[in-house]
């Protein structure tokens, strides 16, 4: 029997001793970011991806082990546990298979089969099963009549025998496992709509006459189908194709060694399959489809969130934030290079007030007063009109640039308890403008204040398993925050909460201590913070940057490893100021000369790399897309236009691109590159600036079809592009093209810029 460590080692392509070491660290309270960054010698260099998988599988397999113990004890108490059965249970690797094995021994309510057993009919049932077709069930049934138990004639007895056999057949773990796989391999999802619901279900029009093998349905289509079913707008079922209807019954007969069966026996098998096994397996496989779809959707969300959080920050620039609005006006916030709010205002350039010139004058005065260099514009209602206002502002002020950013989640943050604490005297509406300005300055620092589900880069995020989603997204945020590091003297409590080893209470204590005592001068001073003990300091210190009296405190070198740096300085008779940033000196060092029992080669190499560029930001350089002049709305687009844009979202079927018309265009996966692309994330990520060609513009439906293959012939792409519902060809269709221009997810994501 493989141990949990052996199983995980095989799954993450690691050695058992590496997994053992990581498990010990996790059990000891260490976090994944800390282990990945500062315990490479201990784990043999396991990275954060391997460690996250290890952590997830460790929880699952430990739960499985506990369930195995409970089941073994239950069966043992019934005096039914054999060495073979025990071995089978202990070697089970999935909870589903384990429950299949346990089913015959699981305490049940008093079923019809149990009543028949109590009446002494089980011998008849087993005789029919093992002796068919050599016996006549009706002839034997008379011997088992039991009027006192309610089995008054042959028919009642045979019904009882049938109940026993149906239960017996459905409890054979090996058989059920084979049938489960058959249903998954051959099952077909069919969807339809009642005539009376067509108008209400128009957003699901792709699925009015739909069928596709369950095992090939991608995540976004599965979730769309399930949402339609949940909203009672679609009829969604799992069926078997005509040429596979009888195969499960043949499999059942073969399993029990039945060939020329008596009709009564064949009817029993058919009834067992149709009324019991298929119904339960169909529900189970629909559940598997949902689970698989959830897993994939969460992975897509996690990838996009990571890319969004690690987008290039504008950095230390003074920014004008504009939260567009019409009747209630545009909210304005000015922030300095540190994100501190300098000024706020409300302007009314749009209908019904139409105070265009006055608004322009106010913005110009604010920009000059605070020496602002960037304008960050939210992409909500009146965004296009506000963008035009910003363009005129940029024409008046040299070197002022404008950028449209996603305002997803800004309103959620504005009304949050965190925003109320941060800006207790500021109007809720103005807080949104501050968020829009700051998210351009440092996306990571600002977006961590918002529930990840509200950021707008997900796929049916409100439909998937919420506990699983929250755990995954929290892990992503933690990895991103710790990869970048945090300036402890400027960071918000929300940002500090995600640092390894810290929680909300300690993060708030750090901010409170900082407010009361002034900026931290070094990492040692962190130990004065209430509840920040030695263990917490060990986990957090390397990710906290302090620009104080020790240059190493602004780097990712952990305080525990400062002696390594001191050995380097002593051996080379130099000072830290002479070493930091001195690439030629550092590249000449032989790392192995500075290793010791505690710090091996991986740590020393990391230290030397960090000394070359202390506190370096792993995020890319800030760039802005240049949108084409004269292109303001979807109506201005023409087929064949070459444009620059920003990737705003990536789905399994392609990527959405902001090309400056406040309606994202879609680059289908087949148009992302001149090669086959299995996963769009191989080619693009959120925040990338890309060049695209307009293939087709559908103004009435607000749909823009783009390609990143700039040499593509437009007509050829249009003719080959997947459109509408091409999934009606029949049950045996093995491959179905995507229909991104016509599905609910595309419509939903397309609306991000509306």
N, C-alpha and C positions, 0 to 999 in steps of 0.2 A: 504494500500500500504506500503510495506516494504521500509525503508529508506536505503540509501547506507551503513550506519554504520551497520544496522541490517543484511543486506545481507552479508557483509564482515565478520561480527562476526560469522555468521553461517558457512561460508566457511573455516575460519581458527580456528574454535573451540575456540572462545574467547567470552568475554562478551562485549556488546555494549559500556560500559564505557571505557574498555580497548582500543577498536578501536577508540573511540572518542578522547581519550588522545593521541594516536599515530598519528592520523590525524592532530591534533592541532600542534604537534611537527614537523611533516613533513612540514606542511604549514608554520611553523615559520622558516624553513631553516635548521632544524636538519637533520643529516644523519642517515641512518639505523644503521651503526656500533655504533654511539654515543648513539642512543636511546636504542639499545639492551644492551649496556654495562653500561651506566651511568644513565639511566632513568627507571630502573626496578620498582621503587616504583610508578612512574607515570602511566606506562602501565600495571602494574600487572604482570610483568615478561615476556612479549612477547619476543620471541627469534628472531634471525636474519632471520630465514626461514619464520616465520609468518609475520615478518615486510616486507620482500621482496614481499611476495604474496600480502599483504595488499597494498603496494605501487603500484604494477602492476594493481590490481583490482580497486583501487581508481581512477586511470587514466581512465581505461576502462569505469567504471560506471559513471564517471563525463562526459565523452564524450557522453555516451548513454543518460544521462539526458539532455544535451544540444541539442542532436538530437531530443529527445522527444519534447522539447519546440518548436523547429523549425517546426516540423511536426504538432503539435497542432495548431500553429499559421497559417500554410498553410491551414489546413482543416477548421479552424475557418473563415478564410477570404473567403472561398467558401460557407459559411453558411451550412456546412454539418456536423459539429461537434455535436454529441449527447452525453449525459452523459455516456451512455454505451460505446461508442467508446472512449471517453476520458479516462475512467477508464481502458479500455483494453490497451490503449497505455501506460498509466502511470505504469501499472503492468507488462509491457514487460521487460524481463531480458537479452535479446540478441539483437544485432543489426540486425541479420538476420530476426528474428521474427518481429521486429519493421518495417523493410522495407517491409515485406510481407503485414502487415496491411495497410501501407501507399500506396501501389501500386495502388489501385483503385482511389486514390485521387491525385496521383502524376501528375503534369503537363506533358503532353506527346506531342510528335510531332503528326502531323495529320495522324493518322493511317487509314487503310481501314475500320476498325470498326467505327472510328469517322466519316468518310465520310458517312457510311451507316446510322449512327444515325442522321446526319444532313439531310439525305433524308427521315427521318421519318420511318425507318424500325425497330427501336428498339421494338415497341409494338409487331410486328410480332415475333421477336426473343424470347421475353419473353413469349408470348402465346404458342409457340411451346415447350418451355422448361417446362412450368407448366402444359400444357394440353396433352402432348404426353402420350399415343399413340391414344388419342381420336380424333385427328384432322389430316387432310391431309395437310402438309405444302404447297404442290404445289397448292392446291385449294385456300388456303388463300393468297398465294403470289401475285396473280393477283390484289388484292385490294391495293397493295403497290407499283405498278409500278410508277416510277417517271422519265420520259424521260429527263427532264431538268437536273436532277442530275446525269444522266448516267445510271439509272436502267431501261432499256428499255423493259425487259421481265421478266417472272417468274424466269428464271434461274439466272439472274443478281440479282434479289431481294433476292432469297434464298442464293446466295453466300454472299450477304451483311449481311443477318441474321446470317449466319454461322460465319462470321468474328466477329460479335458482341458477339455471344455466346462463341466463343473460347477465346476472350479477357475477357469476364465476368468470365468464368470458371477458367482461369489462375490467376485471381485476388482474389480468395477466400482464405484468409490467412489460415484458419483452414484446408481446403482441401490440399493446397500446403504443409503445415506442415506435414500432414499425409503421403502424397506421397513422400516427401523428406526423411522421416524416412524409408519408405518402400524401396526406392532405396538404402539407406545405408545398410539396413538389408539384402537385397536380391541381391544387385548388385554384379557383378563379373568383375574383371579386367582381360582382355585378352591381351596378347602381342604376336606379331609375327614379323618375319623379311622377307623382300623381298629377293628372291634368289640372286639378284644382289648385295646385301649389306652384305651377310653373312661373307665374308672375313674381311671387315672393322669393322664389329660388333662383332668380335670373343670374345671380353671381356664381351659381354652381352649374351654369349651363353646359360646361364641358362634360358634366357627369350625368346628364339626363338619359343618355343611352351609352353606358360605359361598361366595359369588361376588360380585365387584365389579370394575368396570373399573379397571385398574391405575392409570390417570391420576387417578382421583378418591380413591384410598385415602389417608386422612390418616396422618400420621406414626405416631401411637400404634397404629393398627390394623396398619400394615405391620410395625412392630417386634414386635407381639404374634404375628403370623403367622410371622415369621422366627424368633422365639424358639421357637415350637412346632415348627417344622421342624427347628431346630438340636437340640432336645431329643428328636427322633425321636418326637414325639407327634402331629404333624399331617402330612398329605400336602399339600404346597403346590405348585401348578403354574400356569404361564401358558398359556392356550389362546386360540384365536380363536373367536368365536361362529360358529354354523353359516352365517349369511348372509355371512360374510367369509372363509370357508375358501379359496375359489378366487380371490379378488381378487389376492393376491400373485403367483400364477402368471400372471394376466392382465397385471399390471404388468410382469412379467419379459418376457413375449412382446412387449408393446408397446415396451419399451425396446430390444429387438433387431430391431424391425420385422417380427415374425413374425405372420402372420394365419392362413391355412389351413395349419397345420403338419402335417407327417408325424407319424404316431403315435409313432415313435421319438423325434422331437424333443420332442413334448409330454410323453412319459414322462421324458425327460431333465430338462426344466424342473421337473416335479413332484418328481422325485427330488432335484434340487438344492435346491429349497425345503424339502422335508420332512426330508431327512436331513442337510442342511448348514446352510442359511441360517437356517431357523426355530429350529433347536436353538441356534445360536450367538446369534441375536438375542434369543431368549427368556431365555437366561442373562444376556445383556447388560442387558436391560430389568429383570430381577429385581435385577441389580446397581444399576441406576439407581434403582429403587424404594428399595433399601436406602440408597443415597447421599442421595437426596432426604429420606428419613425421618430419616437421621442428621443432615442439615443442619438440618431443622426441629426435631428433638428438642434439638439443641445450642443452637439459638436460644432455645427455650423455657427450657432450663436456664439459659442466660446471662441472660435477662431476669429470671427468678425469683431467681437468685443476686444480681444487681445490686440488686434490690428488697430482698432480705434483708439484704445488707451495708449498705445505706443506710437501714435501719430506724431509727426515732427511738431514740437512746440514752437510757437513764434518767439518764445523766450522773453527776455527783459525788454519789453517794448510797452510804451504807454498806448492804451487802446481805448477807442470809442465804441461802446456796445450799443447796438440798436435793436430793440425788440419791436418789430413792426406791428402796427395796428391801424384801424381806420377810425371808427366812431370814437373810440376811447383814446386815440392818439398813439404815437410812437414813444415808447419809453427809452430814455437815454441814460447811459452810465459811463463815466470816465474813470479808468483805473490807471494807477501809475505802474512803473516797471516791476513792482513787487506784488501787484494785484490789489493794492489798497485803493478804496473808492475815494475819488477826489471830488466828484460832482455828479449830480443827477438832474434830470429835467424831463419834461413831457412836451412834445411838439405835435402839431396837428396839420401836417402837410397834405393829407388826403381828404376825400369827401367824408362828411359833409362840410367840414370847416374850410378846407382848401387853402390853408395858410402856408403855401409853399415857400415863398420868399422869406417870411418871418422865421420859418423852421430852418431854412438854409443859413440865415444870419446867426441864429442861436448856435447851430452846430459849428459854424466857422469860428465863432468867438470862443467856444469851448476848446476846439482843436488848438487854436493859437495860445490860449491861456495856459493849457496844460501840456503843450508841445506833444500832441498825440501823433502817432505815425501810422496807425492801422485802424481801419473801421471794420468791426465784426457785425455782420447783419444776420439776424435770425431768419430762417426760411419759412416762416409761417404766413398767415394771412397778411396781404399787402406787402409781401416781401419783394415782389417784382417792382412795385411802385417805389418802395423805399430804396431799393438798389439803384434805381434811376436817380433818386435824390442824392445818394452817396456818390454817384458818378459825377454829378455836378459839383459836389463838395470837393472831390479829388481834383477837379479841374481848377478850382480856386486856390488850393493849397499844394504847393510843390512837395513831391515825395510822399504824399499821403496815398495809401493804397486801401482798397476795399476787398473784403472777402465774405462770401455768404457761407454761414456755418449751419449745421443742423441744430435746431433749437429743441429737439426731442428731449423731454425730461425737464426742461427749464421751469415749466409751470409747476411740475411736481416738487422740484427743489424749492421754488419760491414759497410754497405753502407749507413746507416741512418745518419740523421743530428745530432742525439744525439751522435753517435759514433765519428763523425767528431769533435764535440765540446769537447768530452772527450779526444780524442787522435788526435789532429789536425796534429801532425807531424808523425803519425804512418801510415805505409802502410795499405791499406784497408784489404789485405789478413791477416796481422798479428793481426788485431783487432778480427778476428774470433777465433784465438787461445786464446786470452785473455778471450773472452766470454766462451769458452769451459772450461778453468781453473776455472773461477769464478762461473760458474753454478754448479760445484761440491762443491765449498766452501760454497755457499749460493744460492740455486736454486731460492728462492723467489726474492732476491735482484737483480739477474741478468736477470731472465726471464721476469720481469715486463718491461724491456727495449724493449721487442719484441712484435710485434702485436700478440695477442693470437692465431689468425688464422694460424700463421706461425709456431707454436710450435709443431704441429704434433700429437695431441691427439684427433682430431675431427673425425667426420663422415660426409662426403660430406659437409664440412663446407663452400665450395664456392657455393653450390647449395641452401642453406637455406636462409631464410629472413635475409639479412645482418644487417638491423637496429635492429631487434630483437636479433640477435646473438651478436652484439656489446654491446648492453645494458646488456645482460645476462652475458657475459664474463667480462665486466667492473665491474659488481656487484661482481662477484666471486673474482676478483683480489682485489677489495676494502676490501671485507670481510677477505681475507687471510692476506693482509698487516696489517690491523688493529688488527687482532687476534694475530699476532706475535709481532707487535710493531716495531718501527724504532729508531735506534740510530741516533739522529739528527746531530751529529757531524761527522758521516762517510757516511750517506746515500746520494745516488745520487738524483738529482732533479726528475728523472723518478720515483724513489721509493717514494719520498715525495709527489708526485702528487696524489697518491692514498690514502694518509692519510685523514681521516675524516675532512672535512672543508677546505682542501687546494685545490688549483688549480695549473696549470702549472706556472702561473706568481708568485704566492706566494712561490711555491717550489723553483723556480729559485732565488727569492729574499733571501730566507733562505740560500741557498748555497753561493750566492754572499756576503751576510753579514758575513757568517762564514769565507769565504776566506779573507775578508778584515779585520775583527776584531778578528779572532782566534776562538777557540772552545767556544761554549756556556757553561757557568758555571752553569746555572740553568734555569728552565723553565720560570721564570719571564723575563729573558733576551730575550726571543722570541718576546716579545711585542715591542722590538725595531726594529724588521724587518719591512720594509715598507709594508703597506697594510695588515699587520697581526693585525687586530683589536680585540676587546674584544670578539665579536661573533665567529670569527675564532679561537681565542685562546681557547674558551670554547669547541668548537667542536674537536680541534686537540690535545690539551695538553696531555690528558691522554694516547694517543697512541705514543707520542714522548718520547724517553728515553734520559736522559742526565746523564752521569757519572761525576757529578761535586760535588759541595759543600753540596748538600742536598740529602741524601740517598733515599728519597721518589721520587726524580726526575727520578730515574732509574727503577721505578716500574710503574705498571698500575694504581696506586692510582691517582685519578684526583686531581689537585691542589685545587679545590673547596672543596674537602673532607679532606684536611690536618687537619682541626680542629678536626675531629673525631680521628685521630691518636694522636693529641695533648691531647685530653681528656683521651685517653688510657694511655698515658705516665704520665700525671699529677695524674690520679687516682691511678696509681700503683707506683708512685715515681721512675720512671726509665727513661732511655734515649733511643733514637731511635737506637743507635748502639747496645744497650743491647737487644733490642726487635727483630730487623730484623734477621730472620733466626733461632730464638729461638722457636722451635716447641713446646716444653713442656710448655713454658709460654703462647704462643698464644692459644694452645688447652685448656688451663685452663680458658680462658676468657669467660665471659658470654656476648654474643653479644648484647642482649637486654639492657644491662646496658649502652650502648653507643649510642643508637638511639636518634634521635631528630626529630623535625618537618620536617626538610629538608632531613635528611638521615635516611631511615628506615632500617629494618633488612636485606633485600637483600644486600644493599650497605655495611653495617658493616661487614657482613659475607664475602663479596668479599674482603674487605680491610684486614681482618684478614688472609684470605687465601693467599693474595698477599704478606703480610709481612713475611709469612713463607718462601716463595721462590720469592723474589722480582725480577721482570723482567724475570720470567721463560719463557722458549721457549716452546710453546705447541707442537712443532714438535717432532717426535720420535727420538730415538737415532740413530746415523749414523752407518750403517752396510753395508758390501759389500758381494755380492754373490761370492762363490768360484766355478769357472767353472772347469770342469773336465779336468785334464791334458790329452793331446793327442787328444782332441776334438777341432778341429780348423775350420772345414768346415762341411757343411751338409753331405758330403760324408763319414765323420767319424762316423756319427750316426748309431746306430743299434737298431732295435726294442727291447724293453724291458729294455733299458738303464735307470738307475735312475740318474737324473741330478738336479742341483740347478739352478735357474734362477730368473730373475727380471721381474715383470709385467710392460710392456711398454705401453699397451693400453687396455682399456676395452670397449667392444661393447655389444649390447643387446644379441648377440648370443654367447658370450664367451670372453675369455681374450687372449691376445698375450703375449708371454714370450720370453725374450732374454735368451738363454741358452749358449751363447758364440760362436755361429757359424756365427754370422752376418746375420742371417735370422731368424726372429721371428717364433716361433711355436705357434699353436693355441690350446688352451684348450676349447673345445666346452662347452657350458653351462651345458650340461648333464654330463660332466666329471669333474666339478668343486668340487663336494662334494658328500658324500654318501647319501644325502637327495635331495629332490626336491628343485631346485633353480629357483625362478621367475626372479630375477634380479642379474646378475653377481656381481654387486657392493655390494651385501649382503655378498659376500665371499672374494673378492679381490679388491684391488685398485692399481692405478699406483704407482710404487715404491716398492711394496711388494716383499720380497724375498720368493720364494716358491720352493717346491720340486715337480718334475714332472717325469713321465715315458713316454718314447717314444713309441708311438703306431704304427705310420706308417711314412715312409720317402719317399717322391716323389721328387727325385733329378731333373728330367727334368723340373718339374714345380715349383721347389723351395718351396715345401709345407711340413710342419712338423706337424704331428698330435700328440698331447700330452694329458695326463690325469693327474689330481691331485689326483685321486683315485688310490693310489699306489698298492692296492691289486687287481686291475682289471686284468682279463684275457685278454691278447692282442687280441687273435683271436675273442673272444666274442665281445669286443669293436669294432673291425674292422667290424665285420658282422652287428652290430647294428648301426654303425655310419651313419649319414645322408650324402649321397653323390649324386652328380648330381642333376637332376631336377626330383623330385618326385611329382610334382604338376600338373600332366597331367590327373588325374583320373576323372575329370569331374566337372561340375558347382556346384554340391551339396557337394563337399568336404568341410568339416567344419574346418579341421585342417591340416596344411601342415608343414612338418618338415623343419627345416632350412637346407640350403645347404652351410655351411660356407666354405667348402673346394673348392667350385666351384663358388663363386660369386665375383663380381667386388670389393666389399668393402674389402673382405678378401685378394684379390690380391693386392689392393692398400695399405692396412695396412701391409701386408706381406712384401711389398717393403720398409718399413721404414728402414730396416737394410741393404738394398742392397748398 
